[in-house]
Amino acid sequence: MPMTEEAIQPGKCYATGGSENYRVLSVTRGIVTYQVWTKGQKLQPLRINAGMKHFAAAVTKEIACPAEG
């Protein structure tokens, strides 16, 4: 089930229900900037932007973020 837009917060991580997970870096004027990692992998350095409505529809739950390093 998709999450609400109000539940999406910078610094938190979210699962998609598939193999990808997202770490939210910032939310600015309805645009979510995030990084992706797949299960068993490190965070990718690429930063991606998406509209809040689209991002919230893609994620299913908040999860623990991976350790950095």
Number of C-alpha atoms within 10 A of each C-alpha: 11 15 17 14 14 8 10 21 16 14 12 17 22 23 19 18 13 11 10 14 23 24 24 22 17 17 18 10 8 12 16 23 20 24 17 19 17 14 10 8 10 13 19 12 10 8 13 14 15 14 14 20 15 13 22 22 14 17 22 16 17 18 13 10 15 14 7 6 5
